[in-house]
Amino acid sequence: VVRLKDGGLWVDGPQYPTGEFCQLLDELGPVRHVVLPCSALEHKAPMKPFVRRYPLASVWVSPGQYGPFGSCGLDAASARMGYRVDGVFPVGGPTASSPLPPWADELDFRTL
């Protein structure tokens, strides 16, 4: 979890939204961005309930999702994750034509 300049939280690979976990997050600030960093099941499984708990947060996922918790190709239009996906990280580094997440001006990222 990273607190961004605006005070909002960037949550990478969230855990299940238990009462205790959400209370700790809410004490830190509003959850504004949620990231699914990989296609590992242990990261994918909690995403749907977490996104449901924080419906106003933007949701970005790594490309190439597959399996029982949903699928997604290289763009948000291909997402069938069971929850809203606002963006899919570009393969490699972002280019001039890549859609960028709202927090890209604060955090550098690459899709490996």
All heavy atoms as an XYZ file, in Angstrom:
855
protein
N       0.858     -1.177      0.000
C       0.000      0.000      0.000
C       0.896      1.229      0.000
O       1.839      1.310      0.790
C      -0.925      0.020      1.241
C      -1.739      1.296      1.290
C      -1.826     -1.191      1.262
N       0.590      2.165     -0.886
C       1.346      3.420     -0.962
C       0.353      4.572     -0.851
O      -0.690      4.572     -1.518
C       2.103      3.515     -2.309
C       2.781      4.870     -2.452
C       3.111      2.387     -2.448
N       0.679      5.552     -0.015
C      -0.131      6.767      0.054
C       0.417      7.730     -0.994
O       1.601      8.074     -0.992
C      -0.082      7.421      1.431
C      -0.986      8.660      1.482
C      -0.971      9.385      2.808
N      -1.608      8.578      3.832
C      -1.013      8.227      4.976
N       0.207      8.598      5.243
N      -1.659      7.511      5.864
N      -0.450      8.167     -1.897
C      -0.049      9.085     -2.952
C      -0.123     10.532     -2.474
O      -0.610     10.811     -1.375
C      -0.944      8.873     -4.178
C      -0.887      7.455     -4.776
C      -1.914      7.302     -5.883
C       0.504      7.142     -5.289
N       0.349     11.435     -3.302
C       0.408     12.860     -2.922
C      -0.941     13.422     -2.505
O      -1.009     14.281     -1.638
C       0.959     13.683     -4.088
C       2.419     13.440     -4.370
C       2.862     14.241     -5.583
C       4.273     13.852     -5.988
N       4.666     14.478     -7.253
N      -2.013     12.940     -3.151
C      -3.344     13.459     -2.822
C      -3.942     12.820     -1.571
O      -5.078     13.111     -1.193
C      -4.295     13.291     -4.008
C      -4.646     11.838     -4.303
O      -4.140     10.920     -3.612
O      -5.437     11.617     -5.242
N      -3.199     11.926     -0.915
C      -3.672     11.266      0.293
C      -4.393      9.954      0.034
O      -4.671      9.203      0.959
N      -4.702      9.689     -1.240
C      -5.367      8.437     -1.596
C      -4.392      7.273     -1.567
O      -3.177      7.454     -1.664
N      -4.938      6.075     -1.442
C      -4.112      4.882     -1.355
C      -4.066      4.126     -2.682
O      -5.074      3.999     -3.375
C      -4.641      3.941     -0.269
C      -4.736      4.516      1.135
C      -5.284      3.467      2.093
C      -3.392      5.052      1.617
N      -2.890      3.608     -2.988
C      -2.622      2.741     -4.127
C      -2.368      1.365     -3.523
O      -1.427      1.188     -2.753
C      -1.396      3.272     -4.861
C      -0.922      2.515     -6.032
C      -1.340      2.666     -7.325
C       0.115      1.522     -6.069
N      -0.635      1.820     -8.142
C       0.269      1.101     -7.393
C       0.924      0.935     -5.092
C       1.190      0.141     -7.775
C       1.844     -0.031     -5.465
C       1.970     -0.412     -6.809
N      -3.239      0.399     -3.828
C      -3.148     -0.927     -3.218
C      -2.745     -1.937     -4.285
O      -3.455     -2.143     -5.264
C      -4.494     -1.336     -2.566
C      -4.374     -2.705     -1.911
C      -4.932     -0.291     -1.550
N      -1.608     -2.562     -4.082
C      -1.047     -3.525     -5.020
C      -1.305     -4.942     -4.514
O      -0.890     -5.294     -3.409
C       0.456     -3.276     -5.136
C       1.132     -4.211     -6.105
O       0.750     -4.220     -7.284
O       2.058     -4.926     -5.678
N      -2.019     -5.744     -5.308
C      -2.272     -7.134     -4.915
C      -2.981     -7.224     -3.581
O      -2.448     -7.832     -2.653
N      -4.185     -6.660     -3.463
C      -4.844     -6.636     -2.157
C      -5.180     -8.025     -1.638
O      -5.316     -8.980     -2.391
C      -6.132     -5.851     -2.432
C      -6.409     -6.074     -3.869
C      -5.058     -6.145     -4.528
N      -5.317     -8.084     -0.328
C      -5.766     -9.301      0.347
C      -7.291     -9.274      0.419
O      -7.928     -8.300      0.026
C      -5.158     -9.362      1.748
C      -3.654     -9.384      1.738
C      -3.107    -10.574      0.968
O      -3.493    -11.707      1.204
N      -2.227    -10.315      0.021
N      -7.876    -10.349      0.949
C      -9.325    -10.352      1.127
C      -9.728     -9.200      2.038
O      -9.028     -8.898      3.012
C      -9.796    -11.685      1.722
C      -9.896    -12.767      0.678
C      -8.870    -13.686      0.503
C     -11.008    -12.851     -0.152
C      -8.955    -14.668     -0.468
C     -11.100    -13.830     -1.126
C     -10.069    -14.733     -1.286
O     -10.153    -15.691     -2.242
N     -10.848     -8.541      1.728
C     -11.257     -7.356      2.496
C     -11.938     -7.709      3.818
O     -13.131     -7.491      4.010
C     -12.221     -6.649      1.537
C     -12.831     -7.765      0.740
C     -11.718     -8.776      0.576
N     -11.163     -8.234      4.731
C     -11.705     -8.540      6.057
C     -11.956     -7.238      6.800
O     -11.418     -6.176      6.440
C     -10.722     -9.399      6.860
O      -9.529     -8.625      7.084
C     -10.388    -10.695      6.149
N     -12.727     -7.313      7.848
C     -13.015     -6.118      8.638
C     -11.754     -5.455      9.161
O     -11.588     -4.236      9.083
N     -10.836     -6.249      9.692
C      -9.600     -5.702     10.246
C      -8.738     -5.053      9.161
O      -8.234     -3.942      9.332
C      -8.805     -6.792     10.955
C      -7.520     -6.284     11.577
C      -6.714     -7.380     12.246
O      -7.000     -8.570     12.029
O      -5.793     -7.026     12.999
N      -8.587     -5.742      8.035
C      -7.767     -5.207      6.936
C      -8.349     -3.892      6.417
O      -7.625     -2.908      6.254
C      -7.672     -6.246      5.816
C      -6.827     -5.825      4.645
C      -5.524     -5.408      4.817
C      -7.333     -5.879      3.361
C      -4.732     -5.038      3.735
C      -6.557     -5.515      2.267
C      -5.259     -5.096      2.456
N      -9.652     -3.864      6.190
C     -10.283     -2.648      5.674
C     -10.225     -1.510      6.682
O     -10.047     -0.349      6.301
C     -11.719     -2.936      5.258
S     -11.825     -4.015      3.816
N     -10.355     -1.811      7.954
C     -10.246     -0.775      8.982
C      -8.854     -0.142      8.946
O      -8.716      1.075      9.008
C     -10.529     -1.341     10.362
C     -10.420     -0.307     11.462
C     -10.662     -0.904     12.851
O     -11.111     -2.049     12.985
N     -10.356     -0.133     13.871
N      -7.828     -0.985      8.837
C      -6.456     -0.462      8.767
C      -6.266      0.405      7.530
O      -5.654      1.476      7.602
C      -5.455     -1.613      8.786
C      -5.365     -2.395     10.093
C      -4.549     -3.667      9.906
C      -4.786     -1.529     11.199
N      -6.780     -0.050      6.387
C      -6.675      0.756      5.169
C      -7.411      2.078      5.329
O      -6.877      3.145      4.993
C      -7.247     -0.007      3.967
C      -6.413     -1.116      3.387
C      -7.187     -1.838      2.292
C      -5.092     -0.599      2.851
N      -8.649      2.008      5.795
C      -9.470      3.213      5.917
C      -8.854      4.227      6.872
O      -9.026      5.438      6.692
C     -10.886      2.843      6.352
C     -11.613      2.005      5.302
O     -11.183      1.989      4.127
O     -12.605      1.344      5.666
N      -8.115      3.760      7.870
C      -7.422      4.677      8.773
C      -6.294      5.419      8.057
O      -5.959      6.541      8.426
C      -6.853      3.915      9.974
C      -7.905      3.449     10.953
C      -7.348      2.545     12.044
O      -6.116      2.330     12.099
O      -8.159      2.042     12.843
N      -5.713      4.777      7.040
C      -4.620      5.405      6.290
C      -5.108      6.430      5.282
O      -4.422      7.400      4.973
C      -3.801      4.343      5.551
C      -2.984      3.397      6.412
C      -2.372      2.311      5.537
C      -1.899      4.166      7.144
N      -6.300      6.211      4.729
C      -6.834      7.118      3.725
C      -7.781      6.385      2.798
O      -7.971      5.167      2.913
N      -8.357      7.100      1.841
C      -9.293      6.463      0.922
C      -8.563      5.601     -0.116
O      -7.538      6.013     -0.663
C      -9.998      7.643      0.242
C      -9.026      8.774      0.349
C      -8.254      8.545      1.626
N      -9.090      4.411     -0.370
C      -8.525      3.548     -1.411
C      -8.971      4.115     -2.756
O     -10.154      4.142     -3.069
C      -8.985      2.085     -1.240
C      -8.524      1.235     -2.416
C      -8.472      1.520      0.071
N      -7.998      4.574     -3.545
C      -8.320      5.194     -4.836
C      -7.893      4.354     -6.027
O      -8.417      4.525     -7.119
C      -7.665      6.570     -4.919
C      -8.229      7.539     -3.901
C      -8.490      8.901     -4.498
N      -9.187      9.735     -3.540
C      -8.609     10.612     -2.734
N      -7.304     10.774     -2.773
N      -9.330     11.333     -1.907
N      -6.931      3.458     -5.832
C      -6.412      2.669     -6.952
C      -6.094      1.260     -6.473
O      -5.495      1.076     -5.418
C      -5.151      3.312     -7.524
C      -5.319      4.758     -7.809
N      -6.026      5.229     -8.889
C      -4.897      5.856     -7.135
C      -6.019      6.556     -8.871
N      -5.342      6.952     -7.812
N      -6.493      0.278     -7.286
C      -6.235     -1.128     -6.974
C      -5.520     -1.738     -8.176
O      -5.927     -1.542     -9.323
C      -7.546     -1.892     -6.695
C      -7.261     -3.337     -6.338
C      -8.334     -1.213     -5.591
N      -4.459     -2.489     -7.899
C      -3.630     -3.073     -8.955
C      -3.557     -4.590     -8.774
O      -3.271     -5.074     -7.681
C      -2.203     -2.473     -8.905
C      -1.270     -3.210     -9.832
C      -2.250     -0.996     -9.232
N      -3.833     -5.307     -9.870
C      -3.579     -6.745     -9.918
C      -2.261     -6.909    -10.653
O      -2.191     -6.753    -11.869
C      -4.716     -7.476    -10.653
C      -4.534     -8.974    -10.851
C      -4.353     -9.696     -9.523
C      -5.723     -9.542    -11.610
N      -1.176     -7.202     -9.918
C       0.161     -7.128    -10.489
C       0.611     -8.333    -11.311
O       1.629     -8.260    -11.996
C       1.048     -6.985     -9.261
C       0.325     -7.767     -8.212
C      -1.135     -7.520     -8.492
N      -0.110     -9.446    -11.214
C       0.332    -10.664    -11.893
C      -0.867    -11.579    -12.110
O      -1.986    -11.234    -11.748
C       1.419    -11.362    -11.078
S       0.838    -11.903     -9.464
N      -0.623    -12.759    -12.663
C      -1.727    -13.690    -12.895
C      -1.743    -14.840    -11.887
O      -2.440    -15.830    -12.079
C      -1.668    -14.236    -14.322
O      -0.436    -14.872    -14.549
N      -1.016    -14.715    -10.795
C      -1.002    -15.744     -9.756
C      -2.361    -15.801     -9.049
O      -2.940    -14.758     -8.713
C       0.099    -15.457     -8.746
N      -2.842    -17.004     -8.837
C      -4.163    -17.182     -8.234
C      -4.303    -16.493     -6.886
O      -5.355    -15.935     -6.578
C      -4.485    -18.672     -8.090
C      -4.703    -19.423     -9.400
C      -4.934    -20.896     -9.115
C      -5.850    -18.847    -10.186
N      -3.251    -16.523     -6.070
C      -3.353    -15.918     -4.745
C      -3.524    -14.401     -4.804
O      -4.000    -13.793     -3.848
C      -2.151    -16.285     -3.860
C      -0.817    -15.818     -4.378
C      -0.111    -16.834     -5.280
O      -0.753    -17.735     -5.829
O       1.120    -16.704     -5.423
N      -3.172    -13.799     -5.906
C      -3.401    -12.366     -6.080
C      -4.754    -12.102     -6.728
O      -5.402    -11.097     -6.432
C      -2.294    -11.736     -6.931
C      -0.983    -11.685     -6.233
N      -0.673    -10.736     -5.288
C       0.103    -12.482     -6.325
C       0.543    -10.948     -4.827
N       1.034    -12.008     -5.438
N      -5.167    -12.994     -7.630
C      -6.425    -12.806     -8.344
C      -7.647    -13.080     -7.475
O      -8.660    -12.393     -7.602
C      -6.469    -13.725     -9.568
C      -5.490    -13.335    -10.640
C      -5.397    -14.366    -11.727
C      -6.655    -14.455    -12.523
N      -6.487    -15.176    -13.784
N      -7.572    -14.069     -6.607
C      -8.741    -14.503     -5.831
C      -9.385    -13.382     -5.010
O     -10.611    -13.263     -5.006
C      -8.372    -15.687     -4.946
N      -8.639    -12.527     -4.315
C      -9.278    -11.497     -3.490
C      -9.747    -10.257     -4.262
O     -10.399     -9.390     -3.687
C      -8.188    -11.089     -2.492
C      -6.997    -11.921     -2.754
C      -7.207    -12.647     -4.017
N      -9.407    -10.161     -5.532
C      -9.692     -8.920     -6.260
C     -11.179     -8.580     -6.329
O     -11.561     -7.439     -6.051
C      -9.113     -8.967     -7.676
C      -7.637     -8.720     -7.755
S      -7.141     -7.032     -7.325
C      -7.761     -6.110     -8.731
N     -12.016     -9.522     -6.714
C     -13.437     -9.217     -6.871
C     -14.060     -8.718     -5.565
O     -14.704     -7.662     -5.561
C     -14.191    -10.429     -7.416
C     -15.638    -10.133     -7.738
C     -16.295    -11.319     -8.415
C     -17.728    -11.037     -8.773
N     -18.340    -12.181     -9.471
N     -13.881     -9.422     -4.436
C     -14.464     -8.880     -3.208
C     -13.827     -7.555     -2.780
O     -14.499     -6.685     -2.219
C     -14.241     -9.975     -2.160
C     -13.291    -10.945     -2.753
C     -13.320    -10.754     -4.227
N     -12.541     -7.386     -3.065
C     -11.883     -6.130     -2.688
C     -12.433     -4.969     -3.515
O     -12.748     -3.905     -2.977
C     -10.366     -6.240     -2.857
C      -9.628     -5.097     -2.233
C      -9.273     -5.129     -0.898
C      -9.310     -3.971     -2.975
C      -8.612     -4.057     -0.305
C      -8.644     -2.906     -2.402
C      -8.297     -2.947     -1.054
N     -12.566     -5.180     -4.812
C     -13.101     -4.127     -5.696
C     -14.559     -3.823     -5.334
O     -14.990     -2.682     -5.393
C     -12.941     -4.539     -7.176
C     -13.707     -3.624     -8.091
C     -11.466     -4.574     -7.550
N     -15.294     -4.845     -4.942
C     -16.678     -4.632     -4.514
C     -16.710     -3.766     -3.256
O     -17.579     -2.911     -3.093
C     -17.341     -5.980     -4.253
C     -18.843     -5.873     -4.088
C     -19.527     -7.218     -3.911
N     -19.207     -8.116     -5.019
C     -18.900     -9.405     -4.860
N     -18.860     -9.948     -3.665
N     -18.638    -10.156     -5.898
N     -15.747     -3.963     -2.359
C     -15.688     -3.184     -1.109
C     -15.270     -1.730     -1.370
O     -15.670     -0.821     -0.665
C     -14.700     -3.858     -0.143
C     -14.346     -3.066      1.105
C     -15.531     -2.896      2.032
N     -15.185     -2.283      3.278
C     -15.018     -0.967      3.486
N     -15.166     -0.130      2.498
N     -14.703     -0.508      4.670
N     -14.455     -1.503     -2.419
C     -13.974     -0.164     -2.762
C     -14.358      0.159     -4.212
O     -13.508      0.240     -5.094
C     -12.455     -0.082     -2.559
C     -12.065     -0.237     -1.107
C     -11.587     -1.449     -0.620
C     -12.191      0.827     -0.220
C     -11.245     -1.592      0.718
C     -11.864      0.684      1.111
C     -11.388     -0.522      1.575
O     -11.061     -0.661      2.904
N     -15.653      0.351     -4.476
C     -16.134      0.495     -5.850
C     -15.693      1.775     -6.559
O     -15.750      1.841     -7.791
C     -17.658      0.453     -5.701
C     -17.904      0.956     -4.315
C     -16.740      0.440     -3.503
N     -15.242      2.768     -5.840
C     -14.818      4.018     -6.478
C     -13.350      3.996     -6.899
O     -12.897      4.904     -7.596
C     -15.072      5.196     -5.539
C     -16.537      5.420     -5.142
C     -16.660      6.615     -4.201
C     -17.416      5.591     -6.371
N     -12.629      2.984     -6.489
C     -11.203      2.896     -6.827
C     -11.030      2.521     -8.298
O     -11.801      1.726     -8.842
C     -10.524      1.854     -5.950
N     -10.012      3.086     -8.947
C      -9.673      2.654    -10.297
C      -9.023      1.278    -10.193
O      -8.386      0.959     -9.193
C      -8.740      3.655    -10.985
O      -7.440      3.599    -10.435
N      -9.212      0.459    -11.233
C      -8.700     -0.913    -11.219
C      -7.848     -1.144    -12.465
O      -8.334     -0.993    -13.591
C      -9.860     -1.937    -11.184
C      -9.313     -3.354    -11.195
C     -10.743     -1.705     -9.966
N      -6.587     -1.489    -12.243
C      -5.658     -1.788    -13.337
C      -5.100     -3.185    -13.130
O      -4.797     -3.568    -12.000
C      -4.526     -0.754    -13.373
C      -4.999      0.517    -13.997
C      -5.863      1.429    -13.453
C      -4.680      0.986    -15.295
N      -6.090      2.434    -14.338
C      -5.371      2.200    -15.486
C      -3.860      0.509    -16.316
C      -5.280      2.932    -16.652
C      -3.765      1.246    -17.486
C      -4.471      2.443    -17.643
N      -4.992     -3.936    -14.233
C      -4.524     -5.322    -14.146
C      -3.376     -5.555    -15.121
O      -3.245     -4.858    -16.130
C      -5.667     -6.331    -14.413
C      -6.812     -6.125    -13.436
C      -6.153     -6.263    -15.838
N      -2.574     -6.548    -14.806
C      -1.508     -6.944    -15.731
C      -2.144     -7.725    -16.881
O      -3.177     -8.369    -16.715
C      -0.447     -7.773    -15.007
O      -1.014     -8.942    -14.472
N      -1.549     -7.667    -18.066
C      -2.124     -8.350    -19.235
C      -1.980     -9.864    -19.136
O      -1.159    -10.379    -18.374
C      -1.292     -7.800    -20.393
C       0.019     -7.438    -19.783
C      -0.305     -6.975    -18.389
N      -2.804    -10.558    -19.913
C      -2.682    -12.002    -20.004
C      -3.329    -12.772    -18.872
O      -2.924    -13.894    -18.579
N      -4.352    -12.195    -18.246
C      -5.054    -12.902    -17.173
C      -5.822    -14.087    -17.747
O      -6.368    -14.011    -18.848
C      -6.025    -11.965    -16.457
C      -5.369    -10.788    -15.777
C      -4.461    -11.210    -14.648
O      -4.737    -12.150    -13.920
N      -3.357    -10.504    -14.502
N      -5.883    -15.176    -17.008
C      -6.616    -16.370    -17.434
C      -6.969    -17.193    -16.201
O      -6.445    -16.946    -15.117
C      -5.758    -17.221    -18.386
C      -4.501    -17.738    -17.729
C      -4.476    -18.985    -17.114
C      -3.353    -16.947    -17.667
C      -3.327    -19.439    -16.466
C      -2.204    -17.397    -17.031
C      -2.208    -18.645    -16.433
O      -1.088    -19.088    -15.792
N      -7.870    -18.124    -16.354
C      -8.173    -19.049    -15.279
C      -9.519    -18.811    -14.636
O     -10.339    -18.050    -15.136
N      -9.738    -19.455    -13.488
C     -11.060    -19.436    -12.856
C     -11.485    -18.080    -12.302
O     -12.663    -17.891    -12.017
C     -10.925    -20.467    -11.720
C      -9.468    -20.514    -11.418
C      -8.778    -20.271    -12.732
N     -10.570    -17.139    -12.158
C     -10.930    -15.828    -11.626
C     -11.036    -14.768    -12.711
O     -11.040    -13.579    -12.427
C      -9.945    -15.398    -10.538
C     -10.004    -16.283     -9.337
C      -8.999    -17.200     -9.094
C     -11.072    -16.229     -8.467
C      -9.057    -18.046     -7.993
C     -11.144    -17.066     -7.365
C     -10.126    -17.975     -7.124
N     -11.119    -15.200    -13.959
C     -11.344    -14.269    -15.047
C     -10.224    -14.270    -16.057
O      -9.198    -14.912    -15.888
N     -10.481    -13.535    -17.141
C      -9.492    -13.445    -18.210
C      -9.426    -12.021    -18.732
O     -10.361    -11.244    -18.598
C      -9.852    -14.405    -19.352
O     -11.087    -14.013    -19.928
N      -8.293    -11.703    -19.315
C      -8.084    -10.379    -19.880
C      -6.909    -10.460    -20.841
O      -5.873    -11.037    -20.510
C      -7.796     -9.372    -18.772
S      -7.625     -7.693    -19.358
N      -7.066     -9.888    -22.005
C      -5.985     -9.864    -22.979
C      -5.088     -8.664    -22.756
O      -4.598     -8.425    -21.652
N      -4.915     -7.877    -23.815
C      -3.997     -6.737    -23.755
C      -4.684     -5.396    -23.570
O      -4.016     -4.365    -23.528
C      -3.135     -6.712    -25.021
C      -2.253     -7.944    -25.239
C      -1.501     -7.829    -26.564
C      -1.290     -8.142    -24.084
N      -6.022     -5.384    -23.465
C      -6.721     -4.116    -23.256
C      -7.955     -4.326    -22.371
O      -8.409     -5.448    -22.179
C      -7.106     -3.455    -24.579
C      -8.007     -4.327    -25.436
O      -8.765     -5.152    -24.888
O      -7.951     -4.191    -26.657
N      -8.475     -3.230    -21.829
C      -9.600     -3.314    -20.898
C     -10.856     -3.864    -21.570
O     -11.677     -4.508    -20.915
C      -9.871     -1.943    -20.285
N     -11.019     -3.637    -22.877
C     -12.198     -4.139    -23.580
C     -12.256     -5.668    -23.568
O     -13.336     -6.251    -23.652
C     -12.215     -3.621    -25.017
N     -11.117     -6.326    -23.451
C     -11.077     -7.791    -23.447
C     -11.290     -8.386    -22.054
O     -11.367     -9.597    -21.911
C      -9.738     -8.287    -24.005
O      -8.682     -7.969    -23.115
N     -11.402     -7.541    -21.040
C     -11.476     -8.011    -19.653
C     -12.799     -8.704    -19.356
O     -13.869     -8.155    -19.605
C     -11.272     -6.847    -18.691
N     -12.700     -9.892    -18.822
C     -13.835    -10.674    -18.333
C     -13.458    -11.169    -16.937
O     -13.301    -12.352    -16.700
C     -14.136    -11.865    -19.254
C     -14.406    -11.519    -20.697
C     -15.719    -10.754    -20.872
N     -15.957    -10.378    -22.254
C     -15.610     -9.216    -22.809
N     -14.978     -8.305    -22.108
N     -15.900     -8.945    -24.063
N     -13.280    -10.209    -16.041
C     -12.751    -10.519    -14.720
C     -13.838    -10.639    -13.641
O     -13.549    -11.000    -12.519
C     -11.737     -9.454    -14.302
C     -10.544     -9.301    -15.232
S      -9.513    -10.763    -15.314
C      -8.796    -10.779    -13.684
N     -15.069    -10.274    -13.968
C     -16.130    -10.306    -12.963
C     -16.212     -9.019    -12.164
O     -16.985     -8.920    -11.219
N     -15.421     -8.035    -12.547
C     -15.453     -6.708    -11.943
C     -14.946     -5.719    -12.997
O     -14.358     -6.100    -14.001
C     -14.605     -6.618    -10.664
C     -13.206     -7.163    -10.792
C     -12.165     -6.368    -11.280
C     -12.910     -8.470    -10.439
C     -10.879     -6.864    -11.402
C     -11.628     -8.980    -10.550
C     -10.621     -8.173    -11.033
O      -9.353     -8.659    -11.156
N     -15.202     -4.452    -12.761
C     -14.786     -3.401    -13.699
C     -13.255     -3.341    -13.769
O     -12.581     -3.365    -12.749
C     -15.332     -2.054    -13.214
C     -15.057     -0.896    -14.145
C     -15.397      0.448    -13.505
N     -14.291      0.894    -12.658
C     -14.274      0.874    -11.336
N     -15.309      0.450    -10.653
N     -13.211      1.288    -10.660
N     -12.748     -3.261    -14.976
C     -11.309     -3.064    -15.190
C     -11.156     -1.754    -15.954
O     -11.679     -1.600    -17.059
C     -10.688     -4.239    -15.982
C      -9.260     -3.922    -16.378
C     -10.757     -5.521    -15.168
N     -10.454     -0.811    -15.357
C     -10.269      0.491    -15.985
C      -9.104      0.519    -16.955
O      -9.070      1.357    -17.854
C     -10.067      1.572    -14.914
C     -11.299      1.706    -14.034
O     -12.392      1.933    -14.573
O     -11.168      1.542    -12.808
N      -8.138     -0.368    -16.754
C      -6.994     -0.380    -17.650
C      -6.167     -1.631    -17.496
O      -6.232     -2.328    -16.479
N      -5.414     -1.912    -18.559
C      -4.486     -3.033    -18.580
C      -3.103     -2.453    -18.840
O      -2.922     -1.638    -19.746
C      -4.866     -4.050    -19.682
C      -3.853     -5.171    -19.755
C      -6.264     -4.597    -19.441
N      -2.138     -2.859    -18.041
C      -0.789     -2.348    -18.207
C      -0.231     -2.734    -19.572
O      -0.411     -3.864    -20.012
C       0.140     -2.881    -17.114
C      -0.249     -2.427    -15.748
C      -0.656     -3.339    -14.797
C      -0.219     -1.092    -15.414
C      -1.018     -2.934    -13.535
C      -0.581     -0.668    -14.159
C      -0.990     -1.590    -13.218
N       0.467     -1.825    -20.225
C       1.100     -2.181    -21.496
C       2.251     -3.156    -21.257
O       2.900     -3.120    -20.208
C       1.621     -0.839    -22.024
C       1.784      0.015    -20.811
C       0.739     -0.440    -19.834
N       2.480     -4.030    -22.221
C       3.600     -4.966    -22.124
C       4.882     -4.162    -22.248
O       5.020     -3.317    -23.141
C       3.507     -6.041    -23.217
C       4.731     -6.935    -23.196
C       2.240     -6.873    -23.024
N       5.831     -4.390    -21.350
C       7.057     -3.589    -21.316
C       6.768     -2.272    -20.625
O       6.005     -2.205    -19.673
N       7.354     -1.226    -21.120
C       7.133      0.098    -20.551
C       6.068      0.851    -21.323
O       5.752      0.516    -22.454
N       5.489      1.881    -20.715
C       4.480      2.671    -21.404
C       5.088      3.426    -22.588
O       6.251      3.804    -22.560
C       3.974      3.631    -20.332
C       4.992      3.602    -19.242
C       5.749      2.329    -19.361
N       4.289      3.601    -23.626
C       4.693      4.375    -24.797
C       3.807      5.609    -24.885
O       2.868      5.770    -24.094
C       4.544      3.544    -26.086
O       3.153      3.258    -26.281
C       5.326      2.240    -26.003
N       4.066      6.450    -25.858
C       3.277      7.669    -26.030
C       1.804      7.352    -26.290
O       0.925      8.140    -25.946
C       3.843      8.507    -27.168
N       1.518      6.200    -26.879
C       0.128      5.854    -27.189
C      -0.518      4.961    -26.125
O      -1.687      4.613    -26.250
C       0.059      5.155    -28.548
O       0.775      3.938    -28.507
N       0.228      4.598    -25.097
C      -0.322      3.716    -24.056
C      -1.295      4.467    -23.165
O      -1.007      5.581    -22.735
C       0.802      3.194    -23.152
O       1.733      2.450    -23.850
N      -2.445      3.842    -22.845
C      -3.279      4.428    -21.799
C      -2.523      4.323    -20.477
O      -1.939      3.278    -20.180
C      -4.525      3.543    -21.776
C      -4.370      2.531    -22.846
C      -2.987      2.625    -23.398
N      -2.509      5.398    -19.734
C      -1.753      5.410    -18.477
C      -2.686      5.461    -17.280
O      -3.707      6.142    -17.311
C      -0.813      6.614    -18.438
C       0.311      6.612    -19.470
C       1.106      7.910    -19.368
C       1.213      5.412    -19.280
N      -2.325      4.758    -16.225
C      -3.131      4.836    -15.008
C      -3.025      6.231    -14.403
O      -2.054      6.952    -14.629
C      -2.506      3.783    -14.095
C      -1.174      3.470    -14.662
C      -1.185      3.856    -16.095
N      -4.019      6.623    -13.615
C      -4.034      7.971    -13.042
C      -2.840      8.272    -12.149
O      -2.512      9.426    -11.922
C      -5.332      8.016    -12.239
C      -6.075      6.778    -12.516
C      -5.186      5.841    -13.258
N      -2.178      7.270    -11.641
C      -1.051      7.449    -10.729
C       0.299      7.370    -11.428
O       1.339      7.398    -10.775
C      -1.119      6.409     -9.607
C      -1.480      5.035    -10.075
C      -2.726      4.476    -10.067
C      -0.613      4.071    -10.660
N      -2.672      3.219    -10.602
C      -1.379      2.940    -10.978
C       0.753      4.047    -10.945
C      -0.855      1.811    -11.563
C       1.293      2.911    -11.531
C       0.486      1.813    -11.830
N       0.319      7.309    -12.744
C       1.569      7.122    -13.491
C       2.556      8.277    -13.306
O       3.760      8.092    -13.474
C       1.277      6.923    -14.974
N       2.069      9.449    -12.931
C       2.983     10.581    -12.711
C       3.720     10.474    -11.370
O       4.678     11.198    -11.130
C       2.233     11.904    -12.811
C       1.140     12.056    -11.779
O       0.599     11.030    -11.302
O       0.813     13.205    -11.439
N       3.290      9.551    -10.502
C       3.940      9.376     -9.204
C       4.739      8.091     -9.074
O       5.682      8.030     -8.294
C       2.891      9.400     -8.083
C       2.283     10.769     -7.866
C       1.400     10.783     -6.643
O       1.890     10.467     -5.537
O       0.213     11.121     -6.792
N       4.348      7.056     -9.795
C       4.996      5.750     -9.674
C       5.409      5.252    -11.062
O       4.570      5.169    -11.951
C       4.047      4.726     -9.044
C       3.528      5.028     -7.648
C       2.445      4.046     -7.259
C       4.651      5.004     -6.641
N       6.677      4.937    -11.222
C       7.130      4.322    -12.464
C       6.709      2.855    -12.466
O       6.627      2.224    -11.414
C       8.659      4.382    -12.578
C       9.158      5.790    -12.816
O       8.404      6.606    -13.379
O      10.297      6.069    -12.413
N       6.405      2.327    -13.644
C       6.046      0.913    -13.709
C       6.493      0.313    -15.031
O       6.683      1.008    -16.017
C       4.514      0.729    -13.525
C       3.706      1.292    -14.659
C       3.314      0.465    -15.718
C       3.325      2.621    -14.686
C       2.563      0.967    -16.763
C       2.579      3.132    -15.743
C       2.197      2.296    -16.778
N       6.673     -0.990    -15.011
C       6.991     -1.788    -16.185
C       6.288     -3.113    -16.048
O       6.164     -3.640    -14.940
C       8.503     -2.071    -16.308
C       9.383     -0.861    -16.449
C       9.188     -0.190    -17.814
N      10.013      0.992    -17.956
C       9.654      2.223    -17.600
N       8.503      2.435    -17.040
N      10.453      3.241    -17.805
N       5.824     -3.671    -17.143
C       5.229     -5.000    -17.142
C       6.301     -5.962    -17.614
O       6.763     -5.871    -18.746
C       3.996     -5.048    -18.068
O       3.074     -4.040    -17.649
C       3.317     -6.405    -17.983
N       6.698     -6.852    -16.735
C       7.767     -7.799    -17.047
C       7.204     -9.147    -17.443
O       6.152     -9.529    -17.047
C       8.681     -7.972    -15.838
C       9.229     -6.675    -15.259
C      10.038     -6.966    -14.018
C      10.056     -5.947    -16.283
